[in-house]
Amino acid sequence: MLSSQFSVLMDMHLSDSSTSAPSHATLSGPGGVCLMRNAWKGEHPSVINFISSFLSANSFRLNFVPIAPDFIFNCGGLSVAFVFVTNWDCNNVSLIFSRVQKLRTQFARFYVIITLPAKQQIDSFIQSYFKFEMVIGKPTFVPVQDIEMGFEKMVKIAHSSGVYKQQNIGEKLKAEVS
């Protein structure tokens, strides 16, 4: 039952995200720093220009560093870590999930952006998710159609987390409830 609900959510998300082209819009508010894993320079050289331009347009500085996750954003004094799976290999999923299992214990705010452009990859991901006994939301997996869309999602998540902290939204919500 849970697997079918998860599948419906994945289908809804991917069908929604596939109909809109990447916005390339800039975000208002504070920028920050994006730490990118050194390996990305060699593994994804064609995407580095897009990432650098997108970050610059959104007031983020880019630094390449030896880190375990692929990206760490610091925005508004809050750090958010990301693993970015750009190529879902249905035959080699154990490395991805073992890395995610290890990193989820190291970061309070941790997300996995995963590029799943084909139905076969979506099905494989769903099966693997439950095979490796992942807990929904720990970490949050964000499925996307392509690398550009995935990177935009990362920046939006990091930015909104920073704004949430800077504007003390959590405390305001608690005050409203009590």
Backbone bond lengths (Angstrom), bond angles and torsions (degrees), N, CA, C in turn:
res aa  C-N    CA-C-N  psi(-1)  N-CA   C-N-CA  omega(-1)  CA-C   N-CA-C  phi
1 M - - - 1.454 - - 1.532 110.20 -
2 L 1.342 116.56 -49.73 1.461 120.79 -179.49 1.522 110.68 -61.33
3 S 1.329 116.44 -39.09 1.463 120.38 179.53 1.521 111.03 -62.36
4 S 1.328 117.70 -41.04 1.468 119.62 -179.84 1.521 110.84 -69.72
5 Q 1.342 118.60 -36.47 1.466 121.26 176.08 1.523 110.07 -64.05
6 F 1.312 116.28 -42.48 1.460 121.44 179.37 1.522 109.83 -62.72
7 S 1.332 116.67 -41.34 1.459 121.69 179.02 1.519 111.03 -62.36
8 V 1.321 117.71 -42.04 1.461 121.66 178.62 1.522 109.94 -62.99
9 L 1.332 117.63 -43.37 1.462 120.88 178.25 1.518 110.81 -61.91
10 M 1.319 117.93 -42.55 1.461 121.73 178.75 1.520 110.07 -61.96
11 D 1.338 116.62 -45.73 1.460 120.33 -179.71 1.521 111.11 -62.20
12 M 1.341 116.84 -42.62 1.460 120.31 179.51 1.522 110.41 -63.46
13 H 1.319 117.07 -44.56 1.452 120.16 -178.15 1.522 111.49 -64.84
14 L 1.308 116.43 -46.35 1.453 119.50 -177.46 1.520 111.90 -69.46
15 S 1.319 117.84 -37.72 1.460 118.18 178.87 1.518 110.20 -68.20
16 D 1.326 118.12 -35.68 1.454 121.37 177.25 1.514 110.84 -67.75
17 S 1.324 116.73 -45.69 1.456 119.91 -175.85 1.518 112.36 -73.44
18 S 1.315 117.79 -24.26 1.461 118.79 -178.48 1.519 112.56 -78.47
19 T 1.328 116.51 -16.10 1.451 118.44 -178.59 1.511 112.77 -86.03
20 S 1.313 117.22 -14.23 1.458 118.64 -179.52 1.520 109.50 -112.12
21 A 1.286 115.23 133.99 1.462 120.43 177.99 1.520 108.68 -75.46
22 P 1.329 118.35 155.69 1.450 120.31 176.81 1.526 110.14 -55.04
23 S 1.322 115.84 138.17 1.452 119.96 -172.72 1.517 113.22 -81.12
24 H 1.299 118.20 -34.52 1.453 123.24 -175.50 1.529 111.36 56.13
25 A 1.326 116.48 18.73 1.455 120.87 179.80 1.524 109.80 -77.97
26 T 1.296 115.55 155.18 1.452 119.27 177.75 1.518 109.21 -92.12
27 L 1.315 115.20 152.06 1.452 121.92 179.64 1.521 108.65 -97.69
28 S 1.322 116.56 144.68 1.456 118.64 177.11 1.522 108.63 -91.14
29 G 1.300 115.94 155.96 1.452 120.19 178.98 1.514 111.39 105.47
30 P 1.322 115.01 -162.06 1.463 119.07 -173.17 1.521 112.41 -69.81
31 G 1.303 115.22 146.75 1.456 121.03 172.38 1.511 107.47 -90.46
32 G 1.311 115.92 -143.57 1.445 118.57 179.18 1.506 110.65 169.64
33 V 1.322 113.86 -154.89 1.455 121.30 -178.82 1.521 108.24 -123.89
34 C 1.315 115.97 137.52 1.462 122.04 174.23 1.520 107.37 -114.07
35 L 1.313 115.96 118.26 1.462 121.33 174.10 1.527 107.19 -96.65
36 M 1.315 115.33 122.66 1.458 120.38 -178.87 1.521 109.03 -111.53
37 R 1.299 115.73 136.69 1.461 122.08 178.20 1.535 109.50 -59.54
38 N 1.323 116.20 133.56 1.467 121.75 -178.66 1.520 112.93 -51.06
39 A 1.320 117.42 -38.16 1.464 121.60 -176.21 1.524 112.34 -59.75
40 W 1.320 117.55 -25.18 1.458 120.47 -179.02 1.525 112.06 -63.06
41 K 1.315 117.05 -31.84 1.470 120.18 179.62 1.520 110.79 -57.96
42 G 1.327 116.93 -44.00 1.455 121.06 -178.23 1.516 113.69 -83.87
43 E 1.338 117.29 -33.05 1.465 121.29 -175.20 1.525 113.21 -81.26
44 H 1.329 117.37 -28.78 1.466 121.22 -173.88 1.529 111.76 -135.85
45 P 1.327 118.52 53.12 1.474 119.24 -175.46 1.526 113.56 -62.60
46 S 1.326 117.64 -29.63 1.467 120.02 -178.00 1.528 112.48 -71.04
47 V 1.307 117.80 -20.29 1.460 121.41 -177.03 1.533 112.00 -95.08
48 I 1.312 116.85 -16.80 1.465 120.71 -174.37 1.527 111.96 -59.43
49 N 1.330 118.69 -40.78 1.472 120.38 178.81 1.519 111.80 -62.33
50 F 1.338 117.08 -44.08 1.461 120.72 177.08 1.532 110.00 -59.18
51 I 1.328 116.21 -48.70 1.463 120.86 -178.08 1.521 110.56 -60.97
52 S 1.312 117.16 -47.09 1.456 121.50 -179.18 1.530 111.26 -60.42
53 S 1.315 117.30 -45.53 1.470 121.37 179.23 1.522 111.33 -65.00
54 F 1.324 116.70 -44.01 1.463 120.76 -179.30 1.525 110.76 -63.09
55 L 1.326 116.26 -43.29 1.464 119.64 178.92 1.521 111.29 -64.30
56 S 1.307 116.50 -44.49 1.457 121.07 179.57 1.531 111.02 -59.85
57 A 1.318 117.03 -43.66 1.464 121.42 179.33 1.524 112.01 -63.46
58 N 1.330 116.42 -24.10 1.462 121.18 -179.67 1.523 112.75 -106.20
59 S 1.329 116.59 20.23 1.475 123.79 174.65 1.519 113.71 63.20
60 F 1.323 116.93 34.17 1.460 121.41 174.25 1.522 109.06 -107.89
61 R 1.311 116.04 140.93 1.469 121.24 171.41 1.517 107.79 -92.73
62 L 1.321 116.62 147.36 1.457 122.13 -179.59 1.516 109.65 -113.24
63 N 1.329 116.09 127.69 1.462 122.49 175.30 1.519 109.03 -129.36
64 F 1.331 116.29 137.20 1.458 121.46 175.22 1.523 108.44 -95.00
65 V 1.332 116.44 127.00 1.463 121.23 -176.11 1.534 110.15 -143.85
66 P 1.334 116.97 159.29 1.476 120.17 176.60 1.537 110.49 -82.76
67 I 1.325 117.05 91.35 1.466 122.36 -179.57 1.521 109.82 -123.35
68 A 1.330 116.46 159.73 1.468 120.82 -179.26 1.526 112.75 -75.82
69 P 1.350 119.09 -46.83 1.472 116.89 175.46 1.531 109.55 -74.05
70 D 1.309 117.29 170.95 1.458 119.88 179.00 1.527 111.79 -75.49
71 F 1.335 115.66 -35.20 1.454 120.98 -178.71 1.518 110.17 -143.29
72 I 1.322 115.57 144.91 1.455 121.82 166.46 1.522 105.97 -131.21
73 F 1.315 115.94 123.24 1.456 121.51 176.13 1.516 108.26 -103.37
74 N 1.320 116.20 136.69 1.453 120.79 170.49 1.514 106.13 -117.27
75 C 1.294 115.16 117.16 1.456 121.75 -177.34 1.524 107.56 -137.56
76 G 1.318 115.97 120.94 1.455 119.36 179.28 1.513 113.27 65.02
77 G 1.329 117.37 27.81 1.461 121.07 179.37 1.518 114.05 81.94
78 L 1.308 117.48 8.69 1.455 121.95 -178.30 1.527 108.92 -118.32
79 S 1.323 117.36 131.57 1.466 121.16 179.78 1.522 110.49 -100.96
80 V 1.328 114.51 136.96 1.462 122.00 178.35 1.524 107.22 -130.64
81 A 1.332 116.69 126.60 1.460 121.73 -177.41 1.528 110.04 -103.89
82 F 1.346 114.32 147.49 1.458 120.64 -179.00 1.522 110.43 -137.04
83 V 1.324 115.30 140.99 1.458 122.06 161.34 1.514 103.96 -105.20
84 F 1.318 116.39 135.06 1.452 121.18 -178.21 1.524 108.21 -119.96
85 V 1.329 115.98 105.12 1.458 122.32 178.98 1.522 107.42 -89.56
86 T 1.324 116.43 104.63 1.458 120.68 -174.83 1.527 112.73 -91.06
87 N 1.323 116.76 -14.74 1.461 120.15 -178.31 1.525 108.50 -142.87
88 W 1.317 116.76 102.95 1.461 121.43 179.56 1.519 109.09 -80.21
89 D 1.327 115.92 109.36 1.458 121.90 177.88 1.526 107.78 -98.21
90 C 1.314 116.62 107.73 1.472 122.29 -176.02 1.529 112.75 -57.53
91 N 1.329 117.26 -21.68 1.462 121.20 -177.60 1.523 113.40 -96.44
92 N 1.314 117.72 -0.86 1.467 120.13 -176.19 1.523 110.69 -142.08
93 V 1.323 116.12 57.37 1.458 120.01 -176.14 1.529 113.38 -90.63
94 S 1.310 117.55 -19.51 1.466 119.73 -175.90 1.527 112.14 -62.30
95 L 1.325 117.87 -36.34 1.469 120.20 178.41 1.523 111.31 -63.70
96 I 1.323 116.32 -40.01 1.468 120.41 179.71 1.517 110.12 -63.61
97 F 1.329 116.93 -50.53 1.455 119.89 -175.92 1.527 112.71 -70.14
98 S 1.315 118.69 -33.11 1.466 119.16 176.99 1.528 110.27 -67.79
99 R 1.316 117.29 -37.44 1.466 120.86 176.51 1.531 110.45 -64.84
100 V 1.323 116.23 -44.48 1.472 120.71 179.19 1.529 110.39 -62.93
101 Q 1.334 117.02 -43.66 1.470 120.81 179.57 1.525 110.72 -58.12
102 K 1.318 116.17 -42.31 1.466 120.61 -178.81 1.533 111.30 -68.20
103 L 1.316 117.07 -46.38 1.460 120.63 -175.02 1.527 113.59 -73.13
104 R 1.319 117.79 -28.30 1.470 118.73 -177.11 1.524 112.40 -64.49
105 T 1.318 117.13 -22.32 1.471 119.61 177.56 1.528 112.23 -84.33
106 Q 1.329 116.93 -11.89 1.465 120.77 -175.75 1.522 113.93 -97.32
107 F 1.330 117.29 -16.34 1.459 120.29 -175.05 1.524 110.60 -130.51
108 A 1.326 115.91 132.39 1.464 120.88 178.62 1.524 110.82 -70.43
109 R 1.326 116.59 -36.93 1.461 122.28 179.25 1.526 107.78 -115.95
110 F 1.323 115.13 102.17 1.456 120.90 -171.82 1.527 109.43 -138.92
111 Y 1.328 116.01 129.92 1.459 122.50 -178.63 1.526 109.36 -130.82
112 V 1.326 115.25 153.23 1.456 121.19 174.96 1.524 107.17 -120.51
113 I 1.325 115.20 114.62 1.462 121.34 175.64 1.522 105.79 -92.47
114 I 1.323 116.85 129.24 1.457 119.74 -173.77 1.528 110.54 -134.22
115 T 1.323 115.28 123.72 1.459 121.60 -179.69 1.523 108.99 -84.27
116 L 1.335 115.53 116.51 1.464 122.26 -178.64 1.530 109.10 -132.42
117 P 1.322 117.98 80.13 1.462 119.59 -176.28 1.532 115.56 -80.22
118 A 1.323 119.06 -15.49 1.470 120.88 -174.89 1.530 111.33 -121.28
119 K 1.321 116.21 150.38 1.467 122.44 179.67 1.529 111.21 -57.23
120 Q 1.326 117.97 -39.56 1.469 121.67 178.90 1.532 110.35 -60.04
121 Q 1.314 116.95 -40.33 1.468 120.87 179.07 1.528 110.87 -69.30
122 I 1.309 116.93 -38.93 1.473 120.59 178.23 1.527 109.58 -62.04
123 D 1.330 116.24 -47.82 1.462 120.77 179.63 1.527 111.26 -60.95
124 S 1.316 116.83 -43.45 1.459 121.58 178.78 1.524 110.77 -62.38
125 F 1.326 116.42 -42.76 1.464 120.17 179.01 1.525 111.07 -61.50
126 I 1.317 117.20 -46.90 1.469 120.65 -178.69 1.527 110.73 -60.54
127 Q 1.323 117.24 -45.83 1.466 120.51 178.59 1.526 110.75 -61.78
128 S 1.321 116.34 -43.73 1.469 120.65 -178.25 1.520 111.58 -67.71
129 Y 1.315 116.05 -37.15 1.470 121.36 -179.98 1.525 110.02 -55.06
130 F 1.327 116.32 -46.68 1.460 119.82 -179.31 1.523 111.90 -79.68
131 K 1.300 118.24 -32.19 1.469 121.43 177.21 1.530 110.30 -60.69
132 F 1.326 117.03 -40.26 1.459 121.09 -179.05 1.525 112.44 -90.23
133 E 1.338 115.84 12.91 1.461 123.77 172.55 1.529 113.37 53.52
134 M 1.310 115.66 46.09 1.455 120.05 176.23 1.523 108.68 -73.68
135 V 1.314 116.06 150.70 1.453 122.33 177.79 1.524 106.92 -102.43
136 I 1.322 116.86 128.49 1.466 120.59 -177.31 1.530 109.34 -57.31
137 G 1.321 115.26 126.32 1.457 121.62 178.64 1.520 114.76 87.61
138 K 1.333 118.14 -1.26 1.469 120.94 -177.58 1.510 110.50 -134.37
139 P 1.285 119.14 79.49 1.459 129.56 0.44 1.523 111.02 -86.14
140 T 1.319 114.69 174.45 1.456 120.71 175.94 1.528 108.93 -81.33
141 F 1.320 116.01 127.77 1.462 122.16 175.23 1.528 107.30 -97.43
142 V 1.320 116.01 132.96 1.463 121.54 -179.61 1.528 108.04 -118.71
143 P 1.335 117.51 102.21 1.465 119.73 179.85 1.526 110.88 -78.09
144 V 1.324 115.82 139.17 1.467 121.71 179.52 1.523 109.71 -138.09
145 Q 1.326 115.47 165.87 1.462 121.57 -179.22 1.524 113.47 -82.99
146 D 1.340 117.10 -34.21 1.465 119.77 -175.65 1.525 110.39 -151.62
147 I 1.322 115.38 172.38 1.466 121.69 -175.32 1.521 111.61 -63.04
148 E 1.318 117.64 -42.86 1.461 120.50 -178.35 1.524 111.30 -61.47
149 M 1.324 116.18 -44.96 1.460 120.66 178.87 1.533 110.01 -63.33
150 G 1.311 116.53 -40.25 1.463 120.28 178.72 1.509 111.96 -62.12
151 F 1.322 116.29 -41.89 1.453 118.57 -179.66 1.523 110.99 -68.07
152 E 1.313 117.16 -39.01 1.465 119.85 176.05 1.524 110.86 -60.11
153 K 1.329 116.88 -41.14 1.480 120.61 178.40 1.527 110.33 -61.76
154 M 1.336 116.58 -42.03 1.467 119.76 178.75 1.518 111.15 -59.06
155 V 1.325 116.70 -48.62 1.466 120.70 -178.31 1.526 110.18 -61.97
156 K 1.326 116.89 -41.05 1.471 119.86 179.60 1.525 111.68 -65.12
157 I 1.321 117.05 -41.36 1.470 120.61 178.21 1.527 110.32 -63.56
158 A 1.335 116.62 -47.13 1.464 120.71 -179.46 1.525 110.79 -63.18
159 H 1.316 116.48 -44.63 1.460 121.04 -178.95 1.526 111.16 -62.75
160 S 1.326 116.57 -47.97 1.469 119.24 -178.64 1.527 111.16 -65.02
161 S 1.321 117.85 -33.78 1.468 120.60 176.32 1.520 111.03 -64.94
162 G 1.334 116.41 -41.72 1.464 120.69 178.08 1.511 112.45 -65.05
163 V 1.323 116.72 -43.31 1.471 121.16 177.88 1.525 109.84 -63.38
164 Y 1.323 116.63 -42.02 1.473 121.99 178.13 1.525 110.30 -55.30
165 K 1.335 115.80 -45.51 1.461 119.56 -179.53 1.525 111.69 -71.04
166 Q 1.326 117.07 -47.41 1.461 120.39 -176.48 1.519 112.48 -62.42
167 Q 1.306 117.06 -37.82 1.459 119.86 -178.30 1.526 112.09 -89.53
168 N 1.329 116.00 4.32 1.455 121.59 176.38 1.532 111.81 54.60
169 I 1.307 115.88 41.28 1.458 121.74 -175.00 1.530 111.64 -64.47
170 G 1.323 117.16 -37.00 1.463 120.24 179.15 1.515 112.23 -58.31
171 E 1.321 116.75 -44.90 1.470 120.96 179.23 1.526 111.13 -66.99
172 K 1.321 116.61 -38.15 1.477 120.31 178.21 1.520 110.98 -63.48
173 L 1.328 116.83 -40.53 1.469 120.47 177.88 1.518 111.42 -65.84
174 K 1.327 116.79 -41.40 1.464 120.26 177.65 1.515 111.36 -61.96
175 A 1.336 116.52 -40.07 1.459 120.98 179.78 1.536 111.28 -65.42
176 E 1.337 116.59 -38.05 1.454 120.45 179.29 1.521 111.57 -66.37
177 V 1.317 116.75 -36.90 1.459 121.42 -178.18 1.528 111.37 -71.11
178 S 1.325 115.96 -36.01 1.474 117.82 -176.43 1.501 113.70 -86.26
